[in-house]
Amino acid sequence: MSSFFDKLRMTLFDKLRVTFFDKLRMTLFDKLRMTFFDKLRVTFFDKLRVTFFDKLRMTLFDKLRVTLFDRLKGNFKKI
């Protein structure tokens, strides 16, 4: 008697687990991953890239460009 119910439990619940929970995992968590983490990546990391790296580029390279070309321009004026 116990073997019949064990087999029934194994087959029925394993099939239910495989179909229902895998579908739930595929739909719910993939949608959550797609919406939440993609929005987080788009908003947070793009803002970080835009603000931090653009400021770094603006300050560092503009200072380098200003000093280098002003010195070159100053040397040409002396000639």
Distance bins in CASP14 RR format, pairs under 12 A and 6 or more apart:
PFRMAT RR
TARGET T0000
AUTHOR 0000-0000-0000
RMODE 2
METHOD distances of the structure
MODEL  1
1 7 0 0 0 0 0 1 0 0 0 0 0
1 8 0 0 0 0 0 1 0 0 0 0 0
2 8 0 0 0 0 0 1 0 0 0 0 0
2 9 0 0 0 0 0 1 0 0 0 0 0
3 9 0 0 0 0 0 1 0 0 0 0 0
3 10 0 0 0 0 0 1 0 0 0 0 0
4 10 0 0 0 0 0 1 0 0 0 0 0
4 11 0 0 0 0 0 1 0 0 0 0 0
4 12 0 0 0 0 0 1 0 0 0 0 0
5 11 0 0 0 0 0 1 0 0 0 0 0
5 12 0 0 0 0 0 1 0 0 0 0 0
5 13 0 0 0 0 0 1 0 0 0 0 0
6 12 0 0 0 0 0 1 0 0 0 0 0
6 13 0 0 0 0 0 1 0 0 0 0 0
6 14 0 0 0 0 0 1 0 0 0 0 0
7 13 0 0 0 0 0 1 0 0 0 0 0
7 14 0 0 0 0 0 1 0 0 0 0 0
8 14 0 0 0 0 0 1 0 0 0 0 0
8 15 0 0 0 0 0 1 0 0 0 0 0
8 16 0 0 0 0 0 1 0 0 0 0 0
9 15 0 0 0 0 0 1 0 0 0 0 0
9 16 0 0 0 0 0 1 0 0 0 0 0
9 17 0 0 0 0 0 1 0 0 0 0 0
10 16 0 0 0 0 0 1 0 0 0 0 0
10 17 0 0 0 0 0 1 0 0 0 0 0
10 18 0 0 0 0 0 1 0 0 0 0 0
11 17 0 0 0 0 0 1 0 0 0 0 0
11 18 0 0 0 0 0 1 0 0 0 0 0
12 18 0 0 0 0 0 1 0 0 0 0 0
12 19 0 0 0 0 0 1 0 0 0 0 0
12 20 0 0 0 0 0 1 0 0 0 0 0
13 19 0 0 0 0 0 1 0 0 0 0 0
13 20 0 0 0 0 0 1 0 0 0 0 0
13 21 0 0 0 0 0 1 0 0 0 0 0
14 20 0 0 0 0 0 1 0 0 0 0 0
14 21 0 0 0 0 0 1 0 0 0 0 0
14 22 0 0 0 0 0 1 0 0 0 0 0
15 21 0 0 0 0 0 1 0 0 0 0 0
15 22 0 0 0 0 0 1 0 0 0 0 0
16 22 0 0 0 0 0 1 0 0 0 0 0
16 23 0 0 0 0 0 1 0 0 0 0 0
16 24 0 0 0 0 0 1 0 0 0 0 0
17 23 0 0 0 0 0 1 0 0 0 0 0
17 24 0 0 0 0 0 1 0 0 0 0 0
17 25 0 0 0 0 0 1 0 0 0 0 0
18 24 0 0 0 0 0 1 0 0 0 0 0
18 25 0 0 0 0 0 1 0 0 0 0 0
18 26 0 0 0 0 0 1 0 0 0 0 0
19 25 0 0 0 0 0 1 0 0 0 0 0
19 26 0 0 0 0 0 1 0 0 0 0 0
20 26 0 0 0 0 0 1 0 0 0 0 0
20 27 0 0 0 0 0 1 0 0 0 0 0
20 28 0 0 0 0 0 1 0 0 0 0 0
21 27 0 0 0 0 0 1 0 0 0 0 0
21 28 0 0 0 0 0 1 0 0 0 0 0
21 29 0 0 0 0 0 1 0 0 0 0 0
22 28 0 0 0 0 0 1 0 0 0 0 0
22 29 0 0 0 0 0 1 0 0 0 0 0
22 30 0 0 0 0 0 1 0 0 0 0 0
23 29 0 0 0 0 0 1 0 0 0 0 0
23 30 0 0 0 0 0 1 0 0 0 0 0
24 30 0 0 0 0 0 1 0 0 0 0 0
24 31 0 0 0 0 0 1 0 0 0 0 0
24 32 0 0 0 0 0 1 0 0 0 0 0
25 31 0 0 0 0 0 1 0 0 0 0 0
25 32 0 0 0 0 0 1 0 0 0 0 0
25 33 0 0 0 0 0 1 0 0 0 0 0
26 32 0 0 0 0 0 1 0 0 0 0 0
26 33 0 0 0 0 0 1 0 0 0 0 0
26 34 0 0 0 0 0 1 0 0 0 0 0
27 33 0 0 0 0 0 1 0 0 0 0 0
27 34 0 0 0 0 0 1 0 0 0 0 0
28 34 0 0 0 0 0 1 0 0 0 0 0
28 35 0 0 0 0 0 1 0 0 0 0 0
28 36 0 0 0 0 0 1 0 0 0 0 0
29 35 0 0 0 0 0 1 0 0 0 0 0
29 36 0 0 0 0 0 1 0 0 0 0 0
29 37 0 0 0 0 0 1 0 0 0 0 0
30 36 0 0 0 0 0 1 0 0 0 0 0
30 37 0 0 0 0 0 1 0 0 0 0 0
30 38 0 0 0 0 0 1 0 0 0 0 0
31 37 0 0 0 0 0 1 0 0 0 0 0
31 38 0 0 0 0 0 1 0 0 0 0 0
32 38 0 0 0 0 0 1 0 0 0 0 0
32 39 0 0 0 0 0 1 0 0 0 0 0
32 40 0 0 0 0 0 1 0 0 0 0 0
33 39 0 0 0 0 0 1 0 0 0 0 0
33 40 0 0 0 0 0 1 0 0 0 0 0
33 41 0 0 0 0 0 1 0 0 0 0 0
34 40 0 0 0 0 0 1 0 0 0 0 0
34 41 0 0 0 0 0 1 0 0 0 0 0
34 42 0 0 0 0 0 1 0 0 0 0 0
35 41 0 0 0 0 0 1 0 0 0 0 0
35 42 0 0 0 0 0 1 0 0 0 0 0
36 42 0 0 0 0 0 1 0 0 0 0 0
36 43 0 0 0 0 0 1 0 0 0 0 0
36 44 0 0 0 0 0 1 0 0 0 0 0
37 43 0 0 0 0 0 1 0 0 0 0 0
37 44 0 0 0 0 0 1 0 0 0 0 0
37 45 0 0 0 0 0 1 0 0 0 0 0
38 44 0 0 0 0 0 1 0 0 0 0 0
38 45 0 0 0 0 0 1 0 0 0 0 0
38 46 0 0 0 0 0 1 0 0 0 0 0
39 45 0 0 0 0 0 1 0 0 0 0 0
39 46 0 0 0 0 0 1 0 0 0 0 0
39 47 0 0 0 0 0 1 0 0 0 0 0
40 46 0 0 0 0 0 1 0 0 0 0 0
40 47 0 0 0 0 0 1 0 0 0 0 0
40 48 0 0 0 0 0 1 0 0 0 0 0
41 47 0 0 0 0 0 1 0 0 0 0 0
41 48 0 0 0 0 0 1 0 0 0 0 0
41 49 0 0 0 0 0 1 0 0 0 0 0
42 48 0 0 0 0 0 1 0 0 0 0 0
42 49 0 0 0 0 0 1 0 0 0 0 0
42 50 0 0 0 0 0 1 0 0 0 0 0
43 49 0 0 0 0 0 1 0 0 0 0 0
43 50 0 0 0 0 0 1 0 0 0 0 0
44 50 0 0 0 0 0 1 0 0 0 0 0
44 51 0 0 0 0 0 1 0 0 0 0 0
44 52 0 0 0 0 0 1 0 0 0 0 0
45 51 0 0 0 0 0 1 0 0 0 0 0
45 52 0 0 0 0 0 1 0 0 0 0 0
45 53 0 0 0 0 0 1 0 0 0 0 0
46 52 0 0 0 0 0 1 0 0 0 0 0
46 53 0 0 0 0 0 1 0 0 0 0 0
46 54 0 0 0 0 0 1 0 0 0 0 0
47 53 0 0 0 0 0 1 0 0 0 0 0
47 54 0 0 0 0 0 1 0 0 0 0 0
47 55 0 0 0 0 0 1 0 0 0 0 0
48 54 0 0 0 0 0 1 0 0 0 0 0
48 55 0 0 0 0 0 1 0 0 0 0 0
48 56 0 0 0 0 0 1 0 0 0 0 0
49 55 0 0 0 0 0 1 0 0 0 0 0
49 56 0 0 0 0 0 1 0 0 0 0 0
49 57 0 0 0 0 0 1 0 0 0 0 0
50 56 0 0 0 0 0 1 0 0 0 0 0
50 57 0 0 0 0 0 1 0 0 0 0 0
50 58 0 0 0 0 0 1 0 0 0 0 0
51 57 0 0 0 0 0 1 0 0 0 0 0
51 58 0 0 0 0 0 1 0 0 0 0 0
52 58 0 0 0 0 0 1 0 0 0 0 0
52 59 0 0 0 0 0 1 0 0 0 0 0
52 60 0 0 0 0 0 1 0 0 0 0 0
53 59 0 0 0 0 0 1 0 0 0 0 0
53 60 0 0 0 0 0 1 0 0 0 0 0
53 61 0 0 0 0 0 1 0 0 0 0 0
54 60 0 0 0 0 0 1 0 0 0 0 0
54 61 0 0 0 0 0 1 0 0 0 0 0
54 62 0 0 0 0 0 1 0 0 0 0 0
55 61 0 0 0 0 0 1 0 0 0 0 0
55 62 0 0 0 0 0 1 0 0 0 0 0
56 62 0 0 0 0 0 1 0 0 0 0 0
56 63 0 0 0 0 0 1 0 0 0 0 0
56 64 0 0 0 0 0 1 0 0 0 0 0
57 63 0 0 0 0 0 1 0 0 0 0 0
57 64 0 0 0 0 0 1 0 0 0 0 0
57 65 0 0 0 0 0 1 0 0 0 0 0
58 64 0 0 0 0 0 1 0 0 0 0 0
58 65 0 0 0 0 0 1 0 0 0 0 0
58 66 0 0 0 0 0 1 0 0 0 0 0
59 65 0 0 0 0 0 1 0 0 0 0 0
59 66 0 0 0 0 0 1 0 0 0 0 0
60 66 0 0 0 0 0 1 0 0 0 0 0
60 67 0 0 0 0 0 1 0 0 0 0 0
61 67 0 0 0 0 0 1 0 0 0 0 0
61 68 0 0 0 0 0 1 0 0 0 0 0
61 69 0 0 0 0 0 1 0 0 0 0 0
62 68 0 0 0 0 0 1 0 0 0 0 0
62 69 0 0 0 0 0 1 0 0 0 0 0
62 70 0 0 0 0 0 1 0 0 0 0 0
63 69 0 0 0 0 0 1 0 0 0 0 0
63 70 0 0 0 0 0 1 0 0 0 0 0
64 70 0 0 0 0 0 1 0 0 0 0 0
64 71 0 0 0 0 0 1 0 0 0 0 0
65 71 0 0 0 0 0 1 0 0 0 0 0
65 72 0 0 0 0 0 1 0 0 0 0 0
65 73 0 0 0 0 0 1 0 0 0 0 0
66 72 0 0 0 0 0 1 0 0 0 0 0
66 73 0 0 0 0 0 1 0 0 0 0 0
67 73 0 0 0 0 0 1 0 0 0 0 0
67 74 0 0 0 0 0 1 0 0 0 0 0
68 74 0 0 0 0 0 1 0 0 0 0 0
68 75 0 0 0 0 0 1 0 0 0 0 0
69 75 0 0 0 0 0 1 0 0 0 0 0
69 76 0 0 0 0 0 1 0 0 0 0 0
70 76 0 0 0 0 0 1 0 0 0 0 0
70 77 0 0 0 0 0 1 0 0 0 0 0
71 77 0 0 0 0 0 1 0 0 0 0 0
71 78 0 0 0 0 0 1 0 0 0 0 0
72 78 0 0 0 0 0 1 0 0 0 0 0
72 79 0 0 0 0 0 1 0 0 0 0 0
73 79 0 0 0 0 0 1 0 0 0 0 0
END
